[in-house]
Amino acid sequence: MTKGNETKITDELYAYMLAHNPPLDAVQRELVETTYARLPDHAGMQSAEEQGPLLAFLVRLTGARHIVEVGTFTGFSALSMAQALPADGRLIACDVSEEWTAYGREAWEKAGVADRIDLRIAPALDTLRAMPAEPHIDFAYLDADKGNYIPYWEELVPRMRQGGVIATDNVLFHGGVTDPHATGGAAAIKEFNDHACADPRMDSVLLTVSDGLTLSRKR
């Protein structure tokens, strides 16, 4: 099979890419570094550095005013998206950890966007199901427990406005999606990818951004 213009991402090329993207501001940089310093065993859960500017770009591109994030961790992605919102925009951030999101709360305050973020500590399915059923979400970012990706998707899609976008992270699962005997998270992501790709309500593209990012637009 022809691979097209495939480029191997070396450390040097990755650094070059970051240098030609919008740089992280001081609060974003501090949050990224704090996450790695204080939560080294979990820091891999943080969205990749290049995803912050990308999410902000997508928020502005879609003109989003109402965002839902499923999986907040220490708040880097929420911070990036909230900074791209208009002053009256709102982001509902869903997570179950007071400890991890406390880092985010501090950063959001420093960045002056805490009033745009509504952090809800509860199982995300409960939070999503309590939202209005009619289409009202402009943009959603899904980056949480992989086994629930399909249930999250099924709660989000009916609530997305026409033209609204869902960005779903980790859809390559470190390459595990190509394993015919995949189990656990890799198997869940394989099932989700098939589900999203076949959903007639959405147009989706899977991109090789970081650990894989699927962008899906409501028809």
C-alpha positions as YAML, in Angstrom:
chain: A
units: angstrom
residues:
- id: 1
  name: MET
  ca: [0.00, 0.00, 0.00]
- id: 2
  name: THR
  ca: [1.30, 3.45, -0.90]
- id: 3
  name: LYS
  ca: [1.91, 5.56, 2.18]
- id: 4
  name: GLY
  ca: [2.13, 8.90, 0.39]
- id: 5
  name: ASN
  ca: [4.45, 11.56, 1.73]
- id: 6
  name: GLU
  ca: [5.05, 9.92, 5.08]
- id: 7
  name: THR
  ca: [7.42, 11.79, 7.39]
- id: 8
  name: LYS
  ca: [8.98, 10.23, 10.46]
- id: 9
  name: ILE
  ca: [8.71, 12.60, 13.41]
- id: 10
  name: THR
  ca: [12.14, 12.80, 14.99]
- id: 11
  name: ASP
  ca: [12.90, 14.78, 18.14]
- id: 12
  name: GLU
  ca: [14.42, 17.52, 15.97]
- id: 13
  name: LEU
  ca: [11.38, 17.66, 13.71]
- id: 14
  name: TYR
  ca: [9.03, 17.70, 16.69]
- id: 15
  name: ALA
  ca: [10.93, 20.66, 18.15]
- id: 16
  name: TYR
  ca: [10.75, 22.39, 14.77]
- id: 17
  name: MET
  ca: [6.99, 21.85, 14.66]
- id: 18
  name: LEU
  ca: [6.53, 23.32, 18.13]
- id: 19
  name: ALA
  ca: [8.69, 26.31, 17.17]
- id: 20
  name: HIS
  ca: [6.36, 27.04, 14.26]
- id: 21
  name: ASN
  ca: [3.15, 26.80, 16.25]
- id: 22
  name: PRO
  ca: [1.77, 29.41, 18.66]
- id: 23
  name: PRO
  ca: [3.92, 29.18, 21.81]
- id: 24
  name: LEU
  ca: [2.44, 28.31, 25.17]
- id: 25
  name: ASP
  ca: [1.96, 31.35, 27.38]
- id: 26
  name: ALA
  ca: [3.49, 31.55, 30.85]
- id: 27
  name: VAL
  ca: [0.48, 30.01, 32.63]
- id: 28
  name: GLN
  ca: [0.16, 27.16, 30.16]
- id: 29
  name: ARG
  ca: [3.88, 26.41, 30.36]
- id: 30
  name: GLU
  ca: [3.84, 26.43, 34.15]
- id: 31
  name: LEU
  ca: [0.87, 24.05, 34.21]
- id: 32
  name: VAL
  ca: [2.52, 21.61, 31.80]
- id: 33
  name: GLU
  ca: [5.74, 21.61, 33.79]
- id: 34
  name: THR
  ca: [3.94, 21.33, 37.14]
- id: 35
  name: THR
  ca: [1.99, 18.32, 35.89]
- id: 36
  name: TYR
  ca: [5.19, 16.51, 34.90]
- id: 37
  name: ALA
  ca: [6.95, 17.48, 38.13]
- id: 38
  name: ARG
  ca: [4.19, 16.61, 40.60]
- id: 39
  name: LEU
  ca: [2.40, 13.79, 38.80]
- id: 40
  name: PRO
  ca: [5.17, 12.01, 36.89]
- id: 41
  name: ASP
  ca: [3.34, 8.67, 36.90]
- id: 42
  name: HIS
  ca: [0.23, 10.19, 35.33]
- id: 43
  name: ALA
  ca: [1.63, 13.07, 33.26]
- id: 44
  name: GLY
  ca: [1.14, 11.10, 30.05]
- id: 45
  name: MET
  ca: [-2.59, 11.73, 30.47]
- id: 46
  name: GLN
  ca: [-1.98, 15.40, 29.72]
- id: 47
  name: SER
  ca: [-2.82, 16.51, 26.17]
- id: 48
  name: ALA
  ca: [0.30, 16.95, 24.06]
- id: 49
  name: GLU
  ca: [1.81, 20.42, 23.94]
- id: 50
  name: GLU
  ca: [0.82, 20.98, 20.30]
- id: 51
  name: GLN
  ca: [-2.78, 20.11, 21.08]
- id: 52
  name: GLY
  ca: [-3.27, 23.24, 23.18]
- id: 53
  name: PRO
  ca: [-2.87, 25.65, 20.25]
- id: 54
  name: LEU
  ca: [-4.78, 23.25, 17.98]
- id: 55
  name: LEU
  ca: [-7.78, 23.12, 20.31]
- id: 56
  name: ALA
  ca: [-7.75, 26.90, 20.64]
- id: 57
  name: PHE
  ca: [-7.62, 27.19, 16.84]
- id: 58
  name: LEU
  ca: [-10.60, 24.83, 16.48]
- id: 59
  name: VAL
  ca: [-12.61, 26.77, 19.07]
- id: 60
  name: ARG
  ca: [-12.03, 29.99, 17.13]
- id: 61
  name: LEU
  ca: [-12.60, 28.29, 13.77]
- id: 62
  name: THR
  ca: [-16.00, 26.94, 14.83]
- id: 63
  name: GLY
  ca: [-16.99, 30.16, 16.60]
- id: 64
  name: ALA
  ca: [-17.71, 28.04, 19.67]
- id: 65
  name: ARG
  ca: [-19.43, 29.62, 22.65]
- id: 66
  name: HIS
  ca: [-20.51, 26.44, 24.43]
- id: 67
  name: ILE
  ca: [-17.86, 23.74, 24.94]
- id: 68
  name: VAL
  ca: [-17.98, 20.43, 26.77]
- id: 69
  name: GLU
  ca: [-14.81, 18.64, 27.81]
- id: 70
  name: VAL
  ca: [-14.96, 15.02, 28.95]
- id: 71
  name: GLY
  ca: [-11.76, 14.33, 30.90]
- id: 72
  name: THR
  ca: [-9.94, 17.36, 32.32]
- id: 73
  name: PHE
  ca: [-7.01, 15.92, 34.31]
- id: 74
  name: THR
  ca: [-4.86, 18.93, 35.36]
- id: 75
  name: GLY
  ca: [-6.63, 21.36, 33.07]
- id: 76
  name: PHE
  ca: [-4.22, 22.15, 30.21]
- id: 77
  name: SER
  ca: [-6.73, 21.48, 27.43]
- id: 78
  name: ALA
  ca: [-9.52, 23.29, 29.27]
- id: 79
  name: LEU
  ca: [-7.23, 26.28, 29.79]
- id: 80
  name: SER
  ca: [-6.31, 26.37, 26.10]
- id: 81
  name: MET
  ca: [-9.93, 26.21, 24.96]
- id: 82
  name: ALA
  ca: [-11.24, 28.69, 27.55]
- id: 83
  name: GLN
  ca: [-8.65, 31.25, 26.49]
- id: 84
  name: ALA
  ca: [-10.03, 31.01, 22.94]
- id: 85
  name: LEU
  ca: [-13.63, 31.53, 24.02]
- id: 86
  name: PRO
  ca: [-15.32, 34.94, 23.93]
- id: 87
  name: ALA
  ca: [-15.82, 36.54, 27.33]
- id: 88
  name: ASP
  ca: [-19.38, 35.23, 27.59]
- id: 89
  name: GLY
  ca: [-18.47, 31.72, 26.40]
- id: 90
  name: ARG
  ca: [-18.64, 28.75, 28.73]
- id: 91
  name: LEU
  ca: [-16.82, 25.44, 29.02]
- id: 92
  name: ILE
  ca: [-18.25, 22.58, 31.07]
- id: 93
  name: ALA
  ca: [-15.34, 20.43, 32.25]
- id: 94
  name: CYS
  ca: [-16.17, 16.90, 33.38]
- id: 95
  name: ASP
  ca: [-13.85, 14.97, 35.69]
- id: 96
  name: VAL
  ca: [-13.93, 12.81, 38.81]
- id: 97
  name: SER
  ca: [-10.73, 13.98, 40.55]
- id: 98
  name: GLU
  ca: [-10.66, 16.94, 42.89]
- id: 99
  name: GLU
  ca: [-6.91, 16.38, 43.36]
- id: 100
  name: TRP
  ca: [-5.88, 16.54, 39.71]
- id: 101
  name: THR
  ca: [-8.28, 19.30, 38.70]
- id: 102
  name: ALA
  ca: [-7.03, 21.47, 41.58]
- id: 103
  name: TYR
  ca: [-3.95, 22.20, 39.46]
- id: 104
  name: GLY
  ca: [-6.25, 23.34, 36.70]
- id: 105
  name: ARG
  ca: [-8.33, 25.56, 38.96]
- id: 106
  name: GLU
  ca: [-5.19, 27.39, 40.04]
- id: 107
  name: ALA
  ca: [-4.03, 27.88, 36.45]
- id: 108
  name: TRP
  ca: [-7.45, 29.04, 35.27]
- id: 109
  name: GLU
  ca: [-7.48, 31.68, 37.99]
- id: 110
  name: LYS
  ca: [-3.99, 32.86, 37.03]
- id: 111
  name: ALA
  ca: [-5.01, 33.09, 33.38]
- id: 112
  name: GLY
  ca: [-8.19, 35.01, 34.17]
- id: 113
  name: VAL
  ca: [-10.54, 32.46, 32.62]
- id: 114
  name: ALA
  ca: [-11.90, 30.69, 35.71]
- id: 115
  name: ASP
  ca: [-15.27, 32.39, 35.19]
- id: 116
  name: ARG
  ca: [-15.57, 30.69, 31.78]
- id: 117
  name: ILE
  ca: [-15.05, 27.15, 33.14]
- id: 118
  name: ASP
  ca: [-17.72, 25.20, 34.97]
- id: 119
  name: LEU
  ca: [-15.91, 22.22, 36.52]
- id: 120
  name: ARG
  ca: [-18.27, 19.40, 37.43]
- id: 121
  name: ILE
  ca: [-16.82, 16.66, 39.63]
- id: 122
  name: ALA
  ca: [-18.97, 13.64, 38.93]
- id: 123
  name: PRO
  ca: [-19.11, 10.69, 36.55]
- id: 124
  name: ALA
  ca: [-19.16, 12.34, 33.12]
- id: 125
  name: LEU
  ca: [-22.10, 10.26, 31.89]
- id: 126
  name: ASP
  ca: [-24.20, 11.67, 34.75]
- id: 127
  name: THR
  ca: [-23.14, 15.21, 33.86]
- id: 128
  name: LEU
  ca: [-23.85, 14.73, 30.15]
- id: 129
  name: ARG
  ca: [-27.25, 13.12, 30.75]
- id: 130
  name: ALA
  ca: [-28.28, 16.04, 32.97]
- id: 131
  name: MET
  ca: [-27.67, 18.52, 30.13]
- id: 132
  name: PRO
  ca: [-30.50, 19.77, 27.90]
- id: 133
  name: ALA
  ca: [-31.34, 17.16, 25.29]
- id: 134
  name: GLU
  ca: [-31.65, 19.57, 22.38]
- id: 135
  name: PRO
  ca: [-28.65, 20.46, 20.15]
- id: 136
  name: HIS
  ca: [-26.71, 23.24, 21.88]
- id: 137
  name: ILE
  ca: [-23.01, 22.26, 22.10]
- id: 138
  name: ASP
  ca: [-20.65, 23.94, 19.63]
- id: 139
  name: PHE
  ca: [-17.46, 22.03, 20.41]
- id: 140
  name: ALA
  ca: [-16.56, 19.00, 22.53]
- id: 141
  name: TYR
  ca: [-13.25, 17.45, 23.50]
- id: 142
  name: LEU
  ca: [-13.27, 13.79, 24.48]
- id: 143
  name: ASP
  ca: [-10.20, 12.57, 26.37]
- id: 144
  name: ALA
  ca: [-11.26, 10.32, 29.21]
- id: 145
  name: ASP
  ca: [-11.61, 6.64, 30.14]
- id: 146
  name: LYS
  ca: [-11.51, 4.73, 26.87]
- id: 147
  name: GLY
  ca: [-14.08, 2.10, 27.79]
- id: 148
  name: ASN
  ca: [-16.77, 4.77, 27.92]
- id: 149
  name: TYR
  ca: [-15.92, 6.54, 24.66]
- id: 150
  name: ILE
  ca: [-18.97, 5.15, 22.85]
- id: 151
  name: PRO
  ca: [-21.41, 6.02, 25.67]
- id: 152
  name: TYR
  ca: [-19.90, 9.54, 25.87]
- id: 153
  name: TRP
  ca: [-20.21, 9.86, 22.10]
- id: 154
  name: GLU
  ca: [-23.84, 8.79, 22.20]
- id: 155
  name: GLU
  ca: [-24.63, 11.43, 24.80]
- id: 156
  name: LEU
  ca: [-22.71, 14.17, 22.97]
- id: 157
  name: VAL
  ca: [-23.78, 13.67, 19.34]
- id: 158
  name: PRO
  ca: [-27.50, 14.44, 19.80]
- id: 159
  name: ARG
  ca: [-26.57, 17.54, 21.77]
- id: 160
  name: MET
  ca: [-24.18, 18.93, 19.14]
- id: 161
  name: ARG
  ca: [-25.53, 21.74, 16.97]
- id: 162
  name: GLN
  ca: [-25.36, 21.32, 13.22]
- id: 163
  name: GLY
  ca: [-21.76, 22.05, 12.23]
- id: 164
  name: GLY
  ca: [-20.58, 21.42, 15.78]
- id: 165
  name: VAL
  ca: [-17.30, 19.52, 16.20]
- id: 166
  name: ILE
  ca: [-16.17, 16.73, 18.51]
- id: 167
  name: ALA
  ca: [-12.40, 16.22, 18.87]
- id: 168
  name: THR
  ca: [-11.55, 12.77, 20.26]
- id: 169
  name: ASP
  ca: [-8.05, 12.06, 21.58]
- id: 170
  name: ASN
  ca: [-5.93, 8.89, 21.76]
- id: 171
  name: VAL
  ca: [-7.64, 7.18, 18.82]
- id: 172
  name: LEU
  ca: [-4.43, 5.38, 17.82]
- id: 173
  name: PHE
  ca: [-3.82, 4.17, 21.40]
- id: 174
  name: HIS
  ca: [-0.04, 4.04, 21.00]
- id: 175
  name: GLY
  ca: [-0.44, 1.83, 17.94]
- id: 176
  name: GLY
  ca: [-2.52, -0.75, 19.78]
- id: 177
  name: VAL
  ca: [-5.46, -0.33, 17.40]
- id: 178
  name: THR
  ca: [-3.65, -2.41, 14.76]
- id: 179
  name: ASP
  ca: [-3.39, -5.43, 17.06]
- id: 180
  name: PRO
  ca: [-6.02, -8.02, 16.01]
- id: 181
  name: HIS
  ca: [-5.88, -9.42, 19.55]
- id: 182
  name: ALA
  ca: [-6.17, -6.05, 21.31]
- id: 183
  name: THR
  ca: [-7.68, -6.02, 24.79]
- id: 184
  name: GLY
  ca: [-8.55, -3.36, 27.33]
- id: 185
  name: GLY
  ca: [-8.21, 0.25, 26.23]
- id: 186
  name: ALA
  ca: [-6.90, -0.63, 22.79]
- id: 187
  name: ALA
  ca: [-9.91, -2.85, 22.09]
- id: 188
  name: ALA
  ca: [-12.26, -0.13, 23.34]
- id: 189
  name: ILE
  ca: [-10.64, 2.44, 21.05]
- id: 190
  name: LYS
  ca: [-10.85, 0.07, 18.07]
- id: 191
  name: GLU
  ca: [-14.56, -0.34, 18.72]
- id: 192
  name: PHE
  ca: [-15.01, 3.41, 19.12]
- id: 193
  name: ASN
  ca: [-13.15, 4.17, 15.89]
- id: 194
  name: ASP
  ca: [-15.39, 1.81, 13.95]
- id: 195
  name: HIS
  ca: [-18.45, 3.30, 15.64]
- id: 196
  name: ALA
  ca: [-17.53, 6.91, 14.92]
- id: 197
  name: CYS
  ca: [-16.48, 6.19, 11.34]
- id: 198
  name: ALA
  ca: [-19.82, 4.53, 10.58]
- id: 199
  name: ASP
  ca: [-22.03, 7.13, 12.33]
- id: 200
  name: PRO
  ca: [-24.27, 8.71, 9.65]
- id: 201
  name: ARG
  ca: [-24.87, 11.76, 11.83]
- id: 202
  name: MET
  ca: [-21.24, 12.85, 11.68]
- id: 203
  name: ASP
  ca: [-18.45, 13.43, 9.17]
- id: 204
  name: SER
  ca: [-15.18, 12.22, 10.71]
- id: 205
  name: VAL
  ca: [-11.48, 12.27, 9.87]
- id: 206
  name: LEU
  ca: [-8.79, 10.47, 11.88]
- id: 207
  name: LEU
  ca: [-5.51, 12.37, 12.05]
- id: 208
  name: THR
  ca: [-2.04, 11.34, 13.21]
- id: 209
  name: VAL
  ca: [-1.78, 14.19, 15.70]
- id: 210
  name: SER
  ca: [0.05, 13.06, 18.84]
- id: 211
  name: ASP
  ca: [-1.59, 9.72, 19.80]
- id: 212
  name: GLY
  ca: [-4.28, 10.14, 17.15]
- id: 213
  name: LEU
  ca: [-7.06, 12.73, 17.01]
- id: 214
  name: THR
  ca: [-10.42, 12.28, 15.31]
- id: 215
  name: LEU
  ca: [-12.34, 15.39, 14.27]
- id: 216
  name: SER
  ca: [-16.06, 14.83, 13.75]
- id: 217
  name: ARG
  ca: [-18.54, 17.40, 12.41]
- id: 218
  name: LYS
  ca: [-22.30, 17.18, 12.97]
- id: 219
  name: ARG
  ca: [-24.16, 16.98, 9.67]
...
